[in-house]
Each structure stands twice: as C-alpha cells, then as structure tokens.
Amino acid sequence: MAYSPKNQAALPISGSTVGSTPPSTAFLGGVYSANTSLPTPQSSPSGLLIGALGDKFGRLVILNNGPRDMTGGLNGSSSTNITSINTFSAVTPVPGASSYYDISSIVIQNNSSSATGVFLSDSNGIGGSSSNTYSYTSAQSFNWTAPIGTTSVTVQAWGGGGGGANGGYVYGGGGGAYASSVVSVTPGTTYLVTIGSGGTGGGASTYNGPSNVGNAGGNSSFSNSTGTTNYVLAAGGAGGGASAGGAGGSTSASIGTYLAAGGAGGPGLVSGTWDKLGGGGGSSGGYSGSISSQTPITGITSTNNNGGTAVSNGGAGGSDNALASSFNGVNPGGGGAGGAFEGGNGAYNKTLKDAGADGAAGKISLTYTSLGNSYYFQVPAYATRGANYTVPLISTQPNTAWYLESLNSNNINVSVTYILNKG
C-alpha cells in the first residue's frame, strides 16, 4: 500500500524542545491517507513518535473526516497530572454537537526517574476501536462524516411531536413515530442528519377571535448528503385539528427495520358548565430491549386531557390539568396538549381560547464503532517534550474529549492547547 504525506506537522522526538521542528526524516508519520485496509503494525523505534495519525501500534492512518469549519475560534488550554498506569484522563471538555477539539500544542513533563510513554487519544479506548452513542435532541440539521473503521451505524430516530390546537378546538397533538435501522456507511463519506422540530401550538384568541389548529412536528432522518435518499426516517406527529386529535407519526410514512407509530392527541375534558380542558398530547413511539434486538412500542393515545404516558425510550404527551395551563410534549417527540376553552361563565366578552402547547422536538441517536486518533509520545526521565502544531492534531470523534493514558505510574504533567472546530 502506498501512503503519501498530506501535511508535515511538527512532531516531537527524543531531544526536541517545545516548538521545535525535527528533520522530516526523523519520524514516521506526518499525516497519511489510507482508504483501504490497515498496514501491518510496526514496532515503535526508540525516541520516535509513531503514528501521527493512527493507533497504538503505529499503523499510520487518517480519517477522511471532511472539511472542517476553522472559524470556531474558541481556543482553550488544560493541564493535568497522571500518577497511575492505564487510567484515562480527560484534557479537554466535551465539545458541542458535531464539533471537535483539535490539539494545537502539547507539553509533557516527566517528573520521574524512569522513561515513560504517553498516548493522547480522542476516544476513551486508546489504541484501538471504541463504540459510542451520540444523541441529538434539539431541532437541527448537520453533516456527519463516517470515521475510518466505521462501516455501519445504528440509527435511532424519533419524529417531532405535533402542537395542540387552541381552545377553540381543544384537540391535542400527536406523538412522533420511532424508527431504527443498521445503516451501511462508507468511511470518509458525509451523511445528513436531521432532527425534526416540535410543532407549535395554535395561538390564543378571545371569544370572537379565530380557532387555531396545531402545527405538525417535523420528520427526523438519516440520509445521503443531499437529503434526497432517506435511510432512516421517523415521521412527525400531526397537530391538533378542528375535529380530532392530531394523528401520531405513522409507520407507513417512516423508514426503518424497527418501526413504532406515535399516539394520537386527545379530545379534551369538559370542566364545569362553561369550560373545557384541552386534549392531552399523544406520546411518541419507543422500544424495549437492546438496540441490536429491539421490540418497537407504539405510543399511547390520549383519551381526555391527560397526555399519553411515555413508553420505554419514548416521550410523554403534554397534559392540560387546569385552565390556561397546557403543557408541552416531552422529548423525544411527545405531542403538545390542546388549549383550554374558558367559557367566561357564559359571557362572550370574557370567553378565552387558550393557546395550544408545543410538541417536543424529535431525536436522533447514532451508535457506531470507530478507530480513534492516537498519538504516542516517548519521554525520557526528568525530561520535557512537546511541540506546537501548525497543522493541529485532529480529532475524529465528535462530541468527545481528548484523553491521556500513561504506560506506567510515573508522575507526569501534561498541558495542551486546543481549538474548537466544527464538522
């Protein structure tokens, strides 16, 4: 297999000092691209950093992680002490959704009388693969790039809940559907992730104002980069209507191996002579069991003013327990309650049509195994090693802190400077 350096970062070797650039022939690494199988593991020659991008055994790889938005601009620094062997110490916080912390400099100070080795890795499973689940619960769309070593991802999706109608109609919104599949992916390829928004409730009005229906919740999906082909899709719930509660997100409108419909919104409940409480929202679909062996569970339909109860791994529908007190659906994908009708003791000029409550946003969870980037540093006794990087040490694990692991129990101090980049 042929490897061609794409960037030559300043990498620390035996005898280097902070900020120095060793001769290009003095290290194996740089930044290498590998689009097929990994090469045979290599031994680590004394004094060298092996695998500028790669694993614990020096196999030289890079994840084609797609372009980075370098305008994140949030720089930070962290310092930590390592005093025990084979423990993972986080040196950066966890970044936001679909974001990465890249390392722009590192200083390793060995305060012990024996040499040591230190691994810096962007996954808490240094030197190999790690399986992680990343969940997103706010309405958004973003690109996700399959890391190297990742050929499949388990996608779980919940559609957004529908909003409740106002007090002129009182009907609650439907819960979002649930859908899940194992999707085959290609390392380095970008996919589009969309989390559906919760539908907004119908706006309030006075006795002679309009009766307003609720709005539908959005679909949640995992698709190709242009969004033209959906591999997994969970339908959003319908908004509370003029004559019926909003229907739950349906399985017929969803895509996946495991499918569960959301529950429908409720009709409300007469409260006294002149008033009517809004209908409860339907709960979203869910599942029981493990993600590799799921049993889908249909969401609960509301039959009065109380929201549908949350099923396993689903979101509850909102309730209207008192006049002017409709509650939003619960994430993921619970439908919003309808608004109450306040009859004003029969006086039309005092009659109010309360606002319907909002449905909850949907959710996407991605579970996959990937090879994290690991950097190996050898540090002699009572020595300080490090470098500044014009080309940062890039992270390939979104939403994950960088970790350190020592090969022995030496007293080591490690300081890093990092920059936030968006995928």
C-alpha positions, 0 to 999 in steps of 0.5 A, spaced: 500 500 500 502 506 498 501 512 503 503 519 501 504 525 506 498 530 506 501 535 511 508 535 515 506 537 522 511 538 527 512 532 531 516 531 537 522 526 538 527 524 543 531 531 544 526 536 541 524 542 545 517 545 545 516 548 538 521 545 535 521 542 528 525 535 527 528 533 520 522 530 516 526 524 516 526 523 523 519 520 524 514 516 521 508 519 520 506 526 518 499 525 516 497 519 511 491 517 507 489 510 507 482 508 504 483 501 504 485 496 509 490 497 515 498 496 514 501 491 518 503 494 525 510 496 526 514 496 532 515 503 535 523 505 534 526 508 540 525 516 541 520 516 535 513 518 535 509 513 531 503 514 528 501 521 527 495 519 525 493 512 527 493 507 533 497 504 538 501 500 534 503 505 529 499 503 523 499 510 520 492 512 518 487 518 517 480 519 517 477 522 511 473 526 516 471 532 511 472 539 511 472 542 517 469 549 519 476 553 522 472 559 524 470 556 531 475 560 534 474 558 541 481 556 543 482 553 550 488 550 554 488 544 560 493 541 564 493 535 568 497 530 572 497 522 571 500 518 577 497 511 575 498 506 569 492 505 564 487 510 567 484 515 562 484 522 563 480 527 560 484 534 557 479 537 554 471 538 555 466 535 551 465 539 545 458 541 542 454 537 537 458 535 531 464 539 533 471 537 535 477 539 539 483 539 535 490 539 539 494 545 537 500 544 542 502 539 547 507 539 553 509 533 557 513 533 563 516 527 566 517 528 573 520 521 574 526 517 574 524 512 569 522 513 561 515 513 560 510 513 554 504 517 553 498 516 548 493 522 547 487 519 544 480 522 542 476 516 544 476 513 551 479 506 548 486 508 546 489 504 541 484 501 538 476 501 536 471 504 541 463 504 540 459 510 542 452 513 542 451 520 540 444 523 541 441 529 538 435 532 541 434 539 539 431 541 532 437 541 527 440 539 521 448 537 520 453 533 516 456 527 519 462 524 516 463 516 517 470 515 521 475 510 518 473 503 521 466 505 521 462 501 516 455 501 519 451 505 524 445 504 528 440 509 527 435 511 532 430 516 530 424 519 533 419 524 529 417 531 532 411 531 536 405 535 533 402 542 537 395 542 540 390 546 537 387 552 541 381 552 545 377 553 540 378 546 538 381 543 544 384 537 540 391 535 542 397 533 538 400 527 536 406 523 538 412 522 533 413 515 530 420 511 532 424 508 527 431 504 527 435 501 522 443 498 521 445 503 516 451 501 511 456 507 511 462 508 507 468 511 511 470 518 509 463 519 506 458 525 509 451 523 511 445 528 513 442 528 519 436 531 521 432 532 527 425 534 526 422 540 530 416 540 535 410 543 532 407 549 535 401 550 538 395 554 535 395 561 538 390 564 543 384 568 541 378 571 545 371 569 544 370 572 537 377 571 535 379 565 530 380 557 532 387 555 531 389 548 529 396 545 531 402 545 527 405 538 525 412 536 528 417 535 523 420 528 520 427 526 523 432 522 518 438 519 516 440 520 509 445 521 503 448 528 503 443 531 499 437 529 503 434 526 497 435 518 499 432 517 506 435 511 510 432 512 516 426 516 517 421 517 523 415 521 521 412 527 525 406 527 529 400 531 526 397 537 530 391 538 533 385 539 528 378 542 528 375 535 529 380 530 532 386 529 535 392 530 531 394 523 528 401 520 531 407 519 526 405 513 522 409 507 520 407 507 513 410 514 512 417 512 516 423 508 514 426 503 518 427 495 520 424 497 527 418 501 526 413 504 532 407 509 530 406 515 535 399 516 539 394 520 537 392 527 541 386 527 545 379 530 545 379 534 551 375 534 558 369 538 559 370 542 566 364 545 569 358 548 565 362 553 561 369 550 560 373 545 557 380 542 558 384 541 552 386 534 549 392 531 552 398 530 547 399 523 544 406 520 546 411 518 541 413 511 539 419 507 543 422 500 544 424 495 549 430 491 549 437 492 546 438 496 540 441 490 536 434 486 538 429 491 539 421 490 540 418 497 537 412 500 542 407 504 539 405 510 543 399 511 547 393 515 545 390 520 549 383 519 551 381 526 555 386 531 557 391 527 560 397 526 555 399 519 553 404 516 558 411 515 555 413 508 553 420 505 554 425 510 550 419 514 548 416 521 550 410 523 554 404 527 551 403 534 554 397 534 559 392 540 560 390 539 568 387 546 569 385 552 565 390 556 561 395 551 563 397 546 557 403 543 557 408 541 552 410 534 549 416 531 552 422 529 548 423 525 544 417 527 540 411 527 545 405 531 542 403 538 545 396 538 549 390 542 546 388 549 549 383 550 554 376 553 552 374 558 558 367 559 557 367 566 561 361 563 565 357 564 559 359 571 557 362 572 550 366 578 552 370 574 557 370 567 553 378 565 552 381 560 547 387 558 550 393 557 546 395 550 544 402 547 547 408 545 543 410 538 541 417 536 543 422 536 538 424 529 535 431 525 536 436 522 533 441 517 536 447 514 532 451 508 535 457 506 531 464 503 532 470 507 530 478 507 530 480 513 534 486 518 533 492 516 537 498 519 538 504 516 542 509 520 545 516 517 548 519 521 554 525 520 557 526 521 565 526 528 568 525 530 561 520 535 557 517 534 550 512 537 546 511 541 540 506 546 537 502 544 531 501 548 525 497 543 522 493 541 529 492 534 531 485 532 529 480 529 532 475 524 529 470 523 534 465 528 535 462 530 541 468 527 545 474 529 549 481 528 548 484 523 553 491 521 556 493 514 558 500 513 561 504 506 560 506 506 567 505 510 574 510 515 573 508 522 575 507 526 569 504 533 567 501 534 561 498 541 558 495 542 551 492 547 547 486 546 543 481 549 538 474 548 537 472 546 530 466 544 527 464 538 522 
